[in-house]
Structures are given as C-alpha cells and as structure tokens.
C-alpha cells in the first residue's frame, strides 16, 4: 500500500524521496480533479481540519482551505495575528481547546521555528506545517518542486538558484532539502547579511552577485524580502536592494539561455522582481499557485491515510 | 552521630592522605582518619570504589529566591544542592530584588541550612543592568564573596574597567559571563549547520570570544583579576590559556553539563536543551576537554538555572534558557572521567573554586571539622520526580538513567546520606 512514512508533515527534512514521489503522483491526479467542471471529491468526508494561523497569511490559508473543501473535509479557521502567548494563552492550550472540539487534523502556521514539532509531541491529531518562523514551509517546497517536475519531467541535475533573503526564509530551507532530495543542484544568492553564515554546510553553492547566479542557473526562485520577519536591519535601503538584487527583463535578455522564474508570493513588485519579469513567459508563478492546491490536497489526503504506528 | 566511612579513596591535595584509601571516622563533627583499635560507629558506610573529597562547592548557581520562588526557593534549591553533593554554593545575584544591598546579601548568607552554606555574590551594577556600579565595598563587608552580574554580562567597557579597578582595594573577585549581547540578540542555540537547518537564529562563538578579548585587554590595562563564567568555545579556551601564560590574573569555569551534548543533539525543538551558553560543536567540546586536562578550565560549576514549566514547555524561541543541574554534576563528572582524570575533576568542584573566591578550604585530616562529600562514580539512578529535589524539572537528563551519584555529605556534625 502506498503510504507516507510520517504521520505529520513537519518539514521536508523528515520525509523521504519516496514520500515526495508519492505526493507528486497523488497531486497529479488531484490536479486533474480540480480542472474538471466538478472540482470536488469525497475523500475526506467526516474529517475535520482546523487551519490555525498565528501569523498573517492570505494565499497559503486560502490554498489550504480550498484543498480541504475540494476533498470534502469540514473546515474550521482560527487566526490570530500575534502569537497566542502574548494573549496569555499558551500554544498548547489554544490547540488543545480546538482539538477538544474533535478536530482530526491541524494545519498550522506559527512564528516560532519548531512550533509544529513541539505540538506534535503533545497532541494526537495529524499536523501539517504551513510555515514555522524561519524554519520550514514544506508544502511550498513541494509545490515549487512539483511545478518544476510538471514542466521539465525531472529535476535530476537541474540547477536552481534561490535568490534573496535566505536568512529569514523558510521557503529557502525547505526548497534546499526538497531540491537536493530530487537530485537538483542548489545555489543561494543574496546580500551576505541575508545569507546564513553556515548555509554552505548544507551543500549549496553561495553567490553574492545576482547576474552570476542567473548565468549559472536553469531556474531562479526569487524570494520575497521579509521585512516583517527582520528584527534587526540587514541592508541599508530597499532602493539599494532593488538596484543590486532585483531582477528585471533586461537581465534575463542578456543571458544566452532561457531560465524559469519562480516566486512564492506575495511579490514586492519593483523590489525583488520587476513586473516585466513577474508577468513574462519566463515566469511560472501562477502555475505554482494552481499546483499549490493540488499538492496540498495530496498531502492532506495521504496524511489522513497514515495509521498510527 | 558517629559515622564511619570505610575504604574510600581520599582526593584532597591539601591532605597527607591524598590518593590513599582510608577509613574516615567522624565524631561530633570532627575527623579521624584511619582510627586504630575498635571503633563503635552508629552508622557505617561501605565506600569501596568511591571518592571522598572536601565538600563540593558550586561557584555558579541561581537560587531564584527572593523573587522567583515559583521556580526555586532557598529550601528546595539547597536541598537539591545537598543531594548534589554541595556543602557550599555561591549564589548569583539575579533575584528580585537583585543582590545589591547589605540586606540582600544577609538574606542569603543567613539562611541557616544545616549542610549547605550560601556564599552570595553581589551585583557589579545596579539591577545587573551594566550601567552603574553597586556599593561593592559595603557588599563585601556584608559578606559578598565576589562580584558578578550573574546571568547578564557586564557589557559596558568603562563599567567593567572601573569594577576591576575598584575591587583591587580588597582583592575582590570579579566574575563575568562573556557575552556580546548585540551578537547574541534573538539567538536561541549555537550558530552552525544545525541552527541553519532548524531555521533558528544562532548564538555564535564569537559573541563569547570577543567579550573575553575585550575583558582581557581591560584587565591588562586596569589590573585586578577576572574569572570567566561558563566558557563554551574552543577559542575561549585558547584565549584564556594565552592570557594566563602571559601572567594575567585570569581563571575560568565551565558548566559540568557543557560537554554532555552537542548542538546536533537539538533535533526536536525540546527547550530542555536550551541553555546559555549553548551546546556547541565537536571541536568546541574537544577543546573544553583539553582545557580541563591542562587546567585552563579551573572550575566545574552546576550553572543551575531552574525554570518553571510555564517558561519551558513552550515554542523553543519563547522558552527561557537554563536547566536544573545541582544533582547531575556527579553524573557529569562520572561521564567526564572517561576523558579527564577524576582526581582533577573533583579538585575543580571542591578545592579550586574556594581558592579562587578566597574562602577557607576544608581538609580531610585528623581533628579537622568535617566538610565532606562521598562520590560514587558507579551508582546508577534516574532523575525524576522521586529523586529530584528542585522545584523545577527543566533538564535534558529528566527521566534518563544516569551513572554517578553523591552518596553522602557531611558538614560538622550534620550528615546527609542519599537513601
């Protein structure tokens, strides 16, 4: 029987290549489903899923909610822009209160790295990490790599540059793990202050110059400048950032090959990506969004099928 | 009680019995080594394979009382210290109020525990904020045994220099935790590959090393003496070794648990592994072990920092730093003795800290007042609600089987035997 090796999806680091292949295979059939006139399947009927978001999110929450509804799950939403601790209730209390109302799965976003791992030690429900601080964002990495897989058939030997604020990016960490598991080569590029000091130890190339990164890669995954997650100043001004790290059409046209542009959204237009790139044929940004629903359907569907060991 | 400790190896370099297996008899609080003839003892303790040392002394612990009695109070803290083998503890000033007045010192010094004596540190700066000096001469007169901002570093260069100068009047000991708070801000664990994978802001070794360099320069300039608390990085060991070779009055300690874990052990975001300084890398661990062997690291401390569950059973970055550790020093020493001679380790937890603080040193010799700790490196036990005596339970050793334990503590006529 095809089943995931984990009860939760906490991070890409914890899952196997086989898990990823299974998720892709399942996502592909769900992608067919959501392109039909009737976009819904009864797979998760009687399953209740709580989307618990301690950090602002529009698209990830929407994407999860759509995935859940298309699987016919019952859905409840809880969001709080600040961490629950600041309101005087601990994370554990908040989640236990929600679980007491008989919830089967929890999709959680939280500002603390490891918050879903912490939770997984204390509660029984399946947990999907929808982003934990600067740690991981596994479904984003899955949908990113799925989108590449969809376009190119395989990621083996592909060169992917992740460009921007690597230090504050859970998308970067999860993408590095996912890309490496799928056989791609990874480079990170950004101002040195936004690259974790020890990032090279994860087996990635490090480049400080965007043009050189673009020349090297087949795919550029451009990250959002996470101003909201920077507690300390890491570069002088957005102006200088966009001038020296932003990507525009002219840069792409100067290359002797065509590269694919990705972005996890929301884009700071004119900062890390110019509109002439974001809206160009190079970009698969909207495919990423579409695939996001299919991949999340696959993850939820597969996790619901994992029996306790 | 007449107590006979049979066949323990005495580890006390100030005693003629150092290194010898002896019978030690304690009657009315006085020691008699290898008493001849027939001895009638009320209690005999078979101590074959165990080590008898002067009572252990903890140069760094936080008792949290007054102010944080929900984490620890003097009674629970000192009971845990006693079970851990300590007859004296130097208490950090980070209470509420901070130990910065005569009264604060006396509250701690006069607690009257039968076995464990508190030797309070006075704060270097008001509120341990690092900005204004406390009345250190007055605190010294009231009984403060040394000066430190405890869990906080003395970050202000001018204040540190003035403290070094001011303390020279009475040869006072300055103890500093080397940490550049700008470089450790928001950090939660050692900066390295593991912190990168976990997406956590790191606490780089350089935050400690830079501060040690600064302090050593100030020491060179101002004179006086400094003791670095809980060093953790390879470079710190090298810096202190070089400074001492040059003749500076510098000493240091490390937490006995520091080498028990590496940053890579932190896989599950368990806040019981969240300590300050953090568990570091293999190369740091090897350097610390070498530092112990070469006596660059003078002292082992418990660095006991109790935290209540509300501050530990949390998301990792929101949890407080620190672990309870009075009672696990013995098992740490047993583990360390695989790499460092046990005699040396025991010296670092009994005699050396008292030397650095200029305190009277108990001796295992005839007619001396008994101040003893009996350490069994082989005894196995589990740290849990039954055995732990701290109010808090924050320890990475919680629930684990440990090897090495203190079996007996004697202070004068008072005897505590671990059941």
Interface residues (C-beta under 8 A of the other chain):
Chain A: X13 X83 X85 X90 X91 X92 X110 X112 X113 X114 X115 X117 X118 X121 X132 X133 X134 X135 X136 X170 X173 X196 X197 X198 X199 X201 X202 X231 X232
Chain B: X185 X186 X191 X192 X193 X195 X196 X197 X198 X199 X200 X201 X202 X204 X268 X269 X270 X310 X313 X314 X315 X316 X317 X318
